[in-house]
Amino acid sequence: MKFKIKHIIEGIKNSLWVKEEVEKIAEERNNICRTCDKNSLNAQTERDFNPGPYYSSMRPDVHCTICACNLHAKVRSLHTACPVGLWEEVATKEESAKIAAAIDSVETKL
């Protein structure tokens, strides 16, 4: 579970320190997620809503019901892929290692 948390921390960081290229990727991913039957946002509007194991009507955020991630952060995590295969990670293994190291550095300071 810790590795998934690092992905979400990366997504949160990318939403705080906005970069145009990350936002472009996030927008493309978000457009895909909006039509997904695993998106919690579709619970009230889609007749074909088919939630995964992590659906919760009590959560106030829009989340993936397959992996439980907050979608605002998930779509901004460059080394994260969609759990149902609708989009892939875009960071290389080297970039992912740098991101993980930077997150570890921040976590140790907290």
Residue frames as qw, qx, qy, qz and C-alpha x, y, z in Angstrom:
[[0.000, 0.884, 0.467, 0.000, 0.00, 0.00, 0.00],
 [0.365, -0.694, 0.058, 0.617, 2.87, 2.40, 0.68],
 [0.351, -0.018, 0.545, 0.761, 3.83, 2.57, -3.01],
 [0.055, 0.677, 0.631, 0.375, 0.30, 3.62, -4.00],
 [0.285, -0.866, -0.262, 0.317, 0.42, 6.33, -1.36],
 [0.407, -0.401, 0.306, 0.762, 3.61, 7.66, -2.98],
 [0.224, 0.362, 0.645, 0.635, 1.77, 7.91, -6.28],
 [0.133, -0.843, -0.506, -0.127, -1.01, 9.94, -4.69],
 [0.410, -0.725, -0.023, 0.553, 1.51, 12.17, -2.90],
 [0.366, -0.065, 0.479, 0.795, 3.11, 12.80, -6.29],
 [0.060, 0.606, 0.642, 0.466, -0.31, 13.70, -7.72],
 [0.288, -0.875, -0.338, 0.193, -1.00, 16.09, -4.85],
 [0.445, -0.494, 0.203, 0.719, 2.44, 17.69, -5.30],
 [0.268, 0.166, 0.590, 0.743, 1.73, 18.11, -9.01],
 [0.062, -0.769, -0.569, -0.283, -1.60, 19.79, -8.25],
 [0.377, -0.829, -0.157, 0.383, 0.07, 22.23, -5.84],
 [0.216, -0.584, 0.426, 0.656, 3.06, 23.07, -8.06],
 [0.704, 0.579, 0.361, -0.197, 1.22, 23.26, -11.36],
 [0.227, -0.377, 0.624, 0.646, 3.10, 22.56, -14.57],
 [0.567, 0.412, -0.154, -0.696, 1.40, 23.00, -17.91],
 [0.438, 0.278, -0.811, -0.271, 2.59, 19.65, -19.28],
 [0.003, -0.076, -0.932, 0.354, 1.29, 17.76, -16.23],
 [0.412, 0.366, 0.394, -0.736, -2.06, 19.54, -16.41],
 [0.534, 0.370, -0.466, -0.601, -2.38, 18.60, -20.10],
 [0.319, 0.093, -0.943, -0.014, -1.83, 14.92, -19.25],
 [0.128, 0.200, 0.762, -0.603, -4.22, 15.21, -16.28],
 [0.499, 0.352, 0.052, -0.790, -6.92, 16.73, -18.47],
 [0.532, 0.256, -0.692, -0.416, -6.62, 13.93, -21.04],
 [0.225, -0.018, -0.945, 0.237, -6.74, 11.29, -18.31],
 [0.246, 0.241, 0.558, -0.755, -9.64, 13.00, -16.55],
 [0.560, 0.280, -0.257, -0.736, -11.65, 13.06, -19.78],
 [0.499, 0.104, -0.846, -0.157, -11.17, 9.30, -20.04],
 [0.105, -0.090, -0.843, 0.519, -12.05, 8.77, -16.37],
 [0.401, 0.135, 0.193, -0.885, -15.28, 10.76, -16.69],
 [0.714, 0.155, -0.376, -0.570, -16.73, 8.07, -18.96],
 [0.322, 0.201, -0.914, 0.146, -15.49, 5.10, -16.91],
 [0.693, -0.447, -0.391, -0.409, -18.06, 2.96, -15.11],
 [0.721, -0.249, -0.479, 0.434, -15.60, 2.62, -12.20],
 [0.147, 0.306, -0.165, 0.926, -15.59, 6.38, -11.49],
 [0.103, -0.421, -0.751, 0.499, -17.55, 7.18, -8.31],
 [0.167, 0.278, -0.020, -0.946, -18.85, 10.34, -9.95],
 [0.388, 0.010, -0.656, -0.647, -20.97, 8.18, -12.23],
 [0.023, -0.188, -0.925, 0.328, -22.88, 6.52, -9.38],
 [0.255, 0.508, 0.484, -0.666, -25.73, 9.01, -9.55],
 [0.380, 0.590, -0.173, -0.691, -25.81, 9.65, -13.29],
 [0.316, 0.346, -0.793, -0.390, -24.97, 6.44, -15.14],
 [0.886, -0.064, 0.010, -0.458, -27.45, 3.63, -15.53],
 [0.904, 0.226, -0.344, 0.112, -24.53, 1.27, -16.25],
 [0.160, -0.755, 0.526, -0.357, -22.54, 2.22, -13.13],
 [0.939, -0.040, -0.338, 0.044, -20.55, -0.86, -12.15],
 [0.243, -0.861, 0.382, -0.231, -18.57, -0.04, -9.01],
 [0.611, 0.307, -0.682, 0.261, -15.45, -1.81, -7.91],
 [0.652, -0.373, -0.608, 0.258, -14.69, -2.98, -4.37],
 [0.364, -0.205, -0.311, 0.853, -13.69, 0.50, -3.16],
 [0.130, -0.552, -0.375, -0.733, -16.86, 2.39, -3.99],
 [0.236, -0.411, -0.650, 0.594, -18.15, 4.47, -1.10],
 [0.015, -0.763, -0.449, -0.465, -21.12, 6.77, -1.24],
 [0.494, -0.803, -0.218, 0.251, -19.83, 8.31, 2.01],
 [0.563, -0.193, 0.174, 0.784, -16.64, 9.70, 0.42],
 [0.196, 0.846, 0.200, -0.454, -17.00, 13.34, -0.64],
 [0.045, -0.611, 0.545, 0.572, -14.30, 13.05, -3.33],
 [0.827, 0.443, -0.181, -0.296, -14.38, 11.62, -6.81],
 [0.392, -0.529, 0.752, 0.031, -12.51, 8.33, -6.61],
 [0.518, 0.265, -0.749, -0.316, -11.67, 5.21, -8.58],
 [0.815, -0.293, 0.213, -0.452, -13.72, 2.34, -7.21],
 [0.921, 0.210, -0.311, 0.108, -11.10, -0.22, -8.33],
 [0.629, 0.205, -0.425, 0.618, -8.03, 1.19, -6.53],
 [0.400, -0.758, -0.447, 0.256, -9.68, 3.70, -4.13],
 [0.436, -0.091, 0.038, 0.895, -7.48, 6.60, -5.32],
 [0.146, 0.781, 0.241, -0.557, -8.70, 10.18, -5.37],
 [0.679, 0.515, 0.403, 0.334, -8.95, 10.91, -9.10],
 [0.103, 0.991, -0.072, 0.036, -7.81, 14.53, -8.86],
 [0.381, -0.722, 0.561, 0.139, -4.46, 13.30, -7.55],
 [0.781, 0.010, 0.602, 0.167, -4.27, 10.04, -9.51],
 [0.640, 0.703, 0.259, 0.173, -4.52, 11.67, -12.94],
 [0.095, 0.952, -0.267, 0.113, -1.61, 13.97, -11.97],
 [0.653, -0.507, 0.549, 0.123, 0.71, 11.14, -10.91],
 [0.471, 0.661, -0.457, -0.363, 2.98, 10.63, -13.91],
 [0.199, 0.331, -0.922, -0.032, 4.16, 7.17, -12.92],
 [0.472, 0.149, 0.734, -0.466, 0.71, 5.80, -12.26],
 [0.184, -0.043, -0.774, -0.605, -1.39, 3.78, -14.69],
 [0.671, -0.141, -0.017, -0.728, -5.15, 3.31, -14.73],
 [0.430, -0.225, 0.844, -0.230, -6.02, 0.07, -12.90],
 [0.736, 0.380, 0.525, -0.196, -8.36, -1.01, -15.70],
 [0.595, 0.001, 0.544, 0.592, -5.91, -0.10, -18.47],
 [0.332, 0.861, 0.384, 0.018, -7.52, 3.03, -19.90],
 [0.260, 0.911, -0.252, 0.197, -4.27, 5.05, -19.69],
 [0.872, 0.012, -0.271, 0.407, -0.62, 4.25, -18.95],
 [0.477, -0.739, 0.026, 0.475, 2.10, 5.82, -16.84],
 [0.527, 0.832, -0.007, 0.172, 4.20, 8.37, -18.72],
 [0.236, -0.847, 0.475, -0.028, 7.29, 8.60, -16.51],
 [0.681, 0.390, -0.616, 0.072, 10.30, 6.42, -17.27],
 [0.833, -0.349, -0.378, 0.204, 11.72, 4.08, -14.63],
 [0.501, 0.100, -0.242, 0.825, 14.51, 6.60, -14.01],
 [0.190, -0.446, -0.048, -0.874, 12.03, 9.46, -13.60],
 [0.741, -0.487, -0.357, -0.293, 9.90, 7.29, -11.32],
 [0.752, -0.188, -0.392, 0.496, 12.94, 6.57, -9.14],
 [0.226, 0.234, -0.152, 0.933, 13.69, 10.30, -8.86],
 [0.463, -0.492, -0.207, -0.708, 10.08, 11.05, -7.95],
 [0.820, -0.404, -0.407, -0.004, 10.05, 8.29, -5.31],
 [0.613, -0.033, -0.338, 0.714, 13.34, 9.56, -3.85],
 [0.022, -0.360, 0.034, -0.932, 12.00, 13.11, -3.67],
 [0.650, -0.499, -0.282, -0.499, 8.84, 11.91, -1.93],
 [0.810, -0.259, -0.425, 0.310, 10.91, 9.84, 0.53],
 [0.385, 0.175, -0.245, 0.872, 12.94, 12.94, 1.28],
 [0.326, -0.443, -0.069, -0.832, 9.81, 14.94, 2.05],
 [0.793, -0.411, -0.391, -0.222, 8.35, 12.12, 4.18],
 [0.712, -0.126, -0.432, 0.539, 11.48, 11.94, 6.33],
 [0.136, 0.257, -0.167, 0.942, 11.27, 15.69, 6.99],
 [0.551, -0.475, -0.224, -0.649, 7.68, 15.39, 8.17]]
